[in-house]
Amino acid sequence: MATTTMPPPAAATPAPHPLLVGAILPTLLRLALPTSIAMLATALVAIAETAYVGILGTLPLAGLALVFPMVMLQQTMSAGAMGGGISSAISRALGAGDVERAAKLAQHAFLIGASAGLGFLAIFQFFGSPIYALLGGRGGVLAEALAYSNVVFFGAPGIWLANTFASILRGTGNMVVPSKVLLSVACAQILIGGTFGLGFGPIPRLGMAGVALGQVISFSAGALYFYWYLASGRARITLSLSAISPSWDMLRDILKVGAIACISPLQTILSVLIVTRLVSELGTEALAGYGIGARLEFLLIPITFSIGVASVPMVGMAVGAGDIARARSVAWTAGVVATSVLTALGIFVALFPLLWSGLFTSDPAILASASTYLHWAGPFYGLFGLGLCLYFASQGSGKILGPVLAGTVRLLVVLIGGLWLVSMNAPAWQLFALVGFAMAVYGAATAFSLWIADWGPQRVTTR
């Protein structure tokens, strides 16, 4: 009897990653929720630290206003800009099905994070004093700024590595572990900073240095835990530092997004520093009040970050899989969500500014300055959130130049407009109104850049 030869069974097609097929808005919100909780804790850290410093006095508050933009520059570069470049490269590799490349990208992300952390440490240890003096720091204000800065930037390597490792995990679509660890870091920072800054029991009051110590200890511990988790094989990719072979191709894949993206937070910080320098001429109380008001602007970054960073792996994997239509839909959806949240927050603080500024001081002059800032800047927070969220989403596509140029436009508006207002001896409220106008320009310019951007050809059927 003749035998019939059956053809071998067809190889099973691997199931697509959930980020490539799930409904966009529910998936985005699911990814954003864990990060939102961690970012809420980060916001509470900023509130707690400012409250601690407010207890220490007006000079420390003014000193913190000089250093805080630099601290946020480090955070936004390590977590948002370079971190977005890391997540983008890894998610695009995974979207294309190349797990081995994703693991090698994680090794190169470590090299970048460690190098950047050492760079920040060196810059602010050697040049912190002239930087803060250039911003208007003098006498007791400069001394308080340096007391905080010298400690907080000593821990720069730990902060950079913690955010680098978190970005590696986010690139794989894992938002839960980074959020849990960073939530723990934030809680530890509040407790440690308050204990050493204000003193407790046998622990002496270390002032500004003690408040900064909370950030150094908590982020360093977080970096160690992240490394253990990634090296243990619990993540989708395993990080091994025993056999790193530096490759320019790998570095370029991260830096073509991350390095260019780092220009954006630098522009944001420069915009704030320009206004800080101009306001410092109006007196210590005005500077301290502006520092309280502007600190809320920096808190918008973590809020937007939770939405924007959720869009990075969704956009990146869609681009890697050739589904450009889905990638763009993710970006616009994230932008709408961020705009809605920040518009509501901005209008609220504009109407009730003392609910924010009253947390940190009871000095009438400082409260008046902070309230004026919030009246004029708050209504434009939504457009700032739109621009920032689309900036994060664009990182996932690997095309970041447009949003960065939008940041350049914002910087020029602040610089040229600020110099003109100072030449006219304008009051503080006009400087603050200029800040709000620049936010609106930034949001509109970023949206336009995304609308005209070419993210590549559509290679798969839109789901």
N, C-alpha and C positions, 0 to 999 in steps of 0.2 A: 504494500500500500504506500502510495506516495505521501510524503509528509508535507505539510504546509508550513512554510516559514513565515512567522508573524514579524512585522516590522517592530523595531524597538520602540518603546513608548517615548513620546516626545518629552523632552526635558521640561519640568515645571517652570513656568515663568515666575520669578521672584515677585512677591507682592510689593506694590509701590509703597514708598514711605508715606505714612499718614499725612505728613505736611504737604504732599503733592496732590492729594485727592480729597482731603476734608473740606467741608464748607468753610469759606474764608473767615467770616466774622466770628463764628463760634470757636474755630481753631485759634484765631488770633487772641481772642479774649482768654481762652484756656491757657495759652502760653504766657500771656501777660500777667495773669493773676498771681502766680508765685512771685514773680519779679516785683509786682506792685506792692506786695506785702513787705518784701525786703527793702524796697525803695521808701516805703512809708517809715520804716525803721531808720533809714538813712536820713530822712527829713527830721525825724525826732532827734537824731544825733545833732544835727545842725541847730535845732531849737535849744536842746540841752546845753550844748557848748556855749552858745551865745548867752544863755541864762547864767551859766557859771561865770562867764567873763563879765557879765553885767554886775554880778555880785562883787567882783573884784574892783570895779570902778570905771569911770569915764575914760581914763587913759588906756586901760586894757581894751575897752570896746573900740576905741579909735585905732589902736594897734592891730586888733583883729581885722578891722576893715581893710587894712593894707595887706595882710597876709592871706586872708580868705580867698581872694581871687586866684592866688598862686596855688593854694591847696586844691581849689576846684579845677584849675588847669590840669593839675596832675591827675585828678580823678577822671575828668572828662577825656583826657588823652588816653589813659590806660584802660578805662572801661568802655568808653564810647567810641573813640576814634580808632586807635590802634586795636582795641578790643573788637570793634566792628570789622576791621580788616581781617582779623584772625577768624572770627566767626564766618565771615563771607567766604574766605578761601576754603575753609573746612567744609562748609555746607555745600559749596559748589562741587567739591570733589566727591562728597557723598551722594549728591544728586546725580552725578555721572556714574555712580557705582564704584568709585575707586577708593576703597577703604585704606589701602596701603599708602596712597598719597596723602590722605587725611592724617594718618599717624605721623608721617614725616613732616607735614606742615605744623603739627603740634610741637614737635621738637624745635623747629625754627621759631615758633612763637615764643618758646621759653628763652631762646637766645636774645630775641628782640626785647622781651620784657625785662630780663635781667640787666641788659645793657642800658636800657632807658632809665631804670631805677637808679643805677649807679651814676648816670649822667645828672639826674635831678639832685641827687645827694651832693655831688661835687659843686654844681652851680650855686645852690643856695647856701652851702657851707662857706664858700669862698666869696660869693658876690651878693649875699643876702642884704648886707648893710647898705651898699650903694644903690641896690634896686629899690629898697623901701625909702631911702632918702630921696631918690628921684621922684617917688610918688608923693612926696610931701611929708614924710615922717621925720620928726625932729624931737630932740630931747627925750622926755618920758614916753612919748608915743612910739618913737623908734626903738627905745629899749624894750618896751613891752612886745612890740612886733618881733624883735629878734629872739626874745625869750621863748616865744611860741614857735617861730620858724626853725630855729636851730635844732629843736627836738623833733618836730613833725617831719622834717625832710631828712633827718638821720634815718628814719624808717622808710624812706622812699622805695628801696628794693623790695621790701615785703609788700608794700601797697601795690606796686606794679605787678609783682608775680601773682598776688591773689587775684587781681582783676584779669590777668592774662590767662590763668588756669580756668577761671570762671567763663571766659570767652571761648575757650576751647570746648568746654562742655555745652555751651549754648549753641555752638556751631553744629553740634550733633543733634540738636533739637531737645536737649535736656535742660529744662529751665528750673526744675524742682531742686536739684542738689545745689546749684549756685545760689539759689534764693535762700535755702535753709542755712547754708554756711554764712552768707552775707548778713542774714537776719541775726544770727548768733554773734557775728563780728560787731554789728551795730549795738546790740544790747550790751556786749562786753565793753565797748568803747564808752557808752554812757556811764556805766558803773565805774570803770577804771579812771576815766577822765575826771569825773566828779570827785572820786575819792582822793586822788593825788592833787587835783587842782585846788580843792577847797579844804582838804585835810579831813581826816576822820579817825577818831580814837588816837592810837599812837602814831598814825601817819601824819607828818607835818604838812602844812599848806604849801604846796610848791608853786602855786599861781599858774601863770600861763604855760610854763614848762610842764606842769602836772596835767593840765587839760590836754596838751598835745601828746603826752605819753600814752593816753588812752588809745589814740589812733594807732600809734606805733606798735603797741603790744598786741592789740586785737587783730590787726591786719596781718601781722607776721605769723600769728598762730593760725589764722585762716589760710594763709599761703601754704603752710606745712600740711594742713589737712587736705587741701586741694591736691597737692602733689601726691600724697599717699593714696588718695582715691583714684587718681588717674593712672598711677603706676601699678595699682593692685589688680587691674583688669576688670574693674567693675563698670567702667564706662564703655561706650560703643567702640572707642579707640583707646589703645593703651599707650601711655607716654613712657618712653624709655630714654634715659639720659646717658646710658652707658656707651652708646655707639652712634653719636651724632656726627654725621658727615655733612658739613655746611654746603648748601647748594644755592647758587644764585637764583635758579629757577624758582625754588621754594620761597626764598626771601622775597623775590620780586612779586610773587603771587599775593603775598600778604601786604607788602609795602606799597604796591600800586594802588591799593585802596587805603590802607592804614596811614601811610606817610602823608598822602594828600589830605586825608580826612583830618589829620592832626592840625592842619592849618585852620580848620573851622573853630575848634575851641580856643586856639590862640587868638583868632580874630575876636571871638566873644569876650575873652579876657581883656584884650587890648581896648575894646569898646568900653568896658567897665572901668579899666584903669584910667582911661582918658577922662571920663566923668569924675572918677575919684580924685584925680589930680586937680581938676578944676574946682570941685567942691571943697577940697582941702583949704583953698584960699579964703573960704567963707567962715572958717573957724572950726574948732574941735567939736563943738556940739553939732554943727551942720554935717561934719564928716561922720561922726558916730551915728547920727540919724540916717544918713544915706546908707551907711554900712548895714544897718538893720533892714532898711527897705530893699536894698539891692540883694541882700542875702536871700530874700524870698524868690527873687528872680533865679538865683542859682538852684533853689529847690525845685523850680519848674523842670530843670534838666533831669533829675532822677524820676520825676513823675512821667515826663515824656519818654525817658529812657525805657521804662517798663513796657510801654507800648511799642516804641520804635525797635527795641532790641528783639522783641517777639517777631517782628516782621523780617528781620535779617535772615534767619535760616529759612523762613517760608519763601522769601524772594530768591535767596541763593539757590535752594534746591530746585525751585521752578526754573530758574535760568539754566542751571546745570542740566536739567532734563529737557530743555528746549521749549518749555511752556511759558513764553514771554507774556502772553495775554494774562495768565494767572498771576505772574509776578507783578505786573502793573496794577492789577486789581487789588492785590494785597497792599501795595504801597498806598494807593488812594484810600482804601478802607482804613488803614492805620492812621493816615493823616486826618480823616474826618473824626475819628474817635478822639485823637489827641486834642484837636481844635475844640471839640465840644467840652471836654473836661476842663481845659485850661481857660476857656472863655468864662465858664461858670465861676471858677476860682478867682479869676482876675476881677470880674465885676463885684464879687463879694468883698474882696479886700479893698477895692476902691471905695465901696460904700461904707465899710466898717474897718478902717485901717488900724484903729487902736486895739482890735482883737489880736492883731499880729504884733505891732510895735510895743504894745503894753505888756507883752510877755517879758521884755528884756530891760525896761527902764521906766522910771516915773518922772524923769527930768522933762519939764515942759518944752524946752528948746529942742531936745533930741526927738521927742515925740512929734513936734511940729514938722521937723525936717523929714522924718520917716513918713508921716501921713501925707505930706505934699508929694513925695515920690510915688507913693502907692496910688494917690488920686490920678496922677497923670500916666503912670506906666501900666497899672492894673488892667484897664480896658483893652490893652493890646496883647495881653498874655496869650490869647488864643491863636493869634497869627504867629507869634513866636513859637508856640507849640507845633503849629502846622509845619513851619519851616524846619524845625529840629527833627520832627518825626520823619518827614520826607528825606531828610539827610541820612538818617539811620537806614531807611528802606533802600535808598540808593546804594548804600554800602553793600547790601546783599547782591545787587546787580553787578557790582564791580565798576560801575560808572558813577564817580563821585564828584567830578570836576564842577558840574553845574551848581549843586548846592554849596560847594566851597566858594565859588565866585559870588553867589548870593550873599554869603557872609562878608565877602570883600566889600560889596555894595553897602551893607549895613555899617561896616567899619568906617567907610569914607563919609557916610552921612553923619556919623557921630563926630568924626575928626573935623571935617570942614564946618559943619554946623556948630560944633562946640567952640571952635576957635573964633568963628564969627560972633557968636553970642558973647563970649568973653570980651571981645574987642568993643562990644556995645554996652559993656557993664550990665549984662542981663542978670536978673534975679535967679535964684535957684530953681523956681518952678519952671522957667523956660528951658533950663538944662534938662530937667526931668521930663518935660513934654517932648523934647528932642529924642530922649531914650525911647519913649513909646512910639514915636513916629518911625524910628529906625527899626523897631521890632516889626511894625507893619510892612515896611519895605522888604525886610528879610523874608517874611512869610510869603509875600506875593512873588518875589523873585525866585524863591526856591520852587514854588509850585509851577511857575512858568518854565523853569529849567527842566523839571521832570516831564512836563507836557511835551516838550520838543525833543527830549532825549531819545536816542536810539539804543535800545537794550539788546539788539540782535534780532535775527529772523525767528519766526515761530516755526518750530520743527515738529511739534506734536499737536494732536487734535486737542482743542480746548475742552477741558472737562466741565 
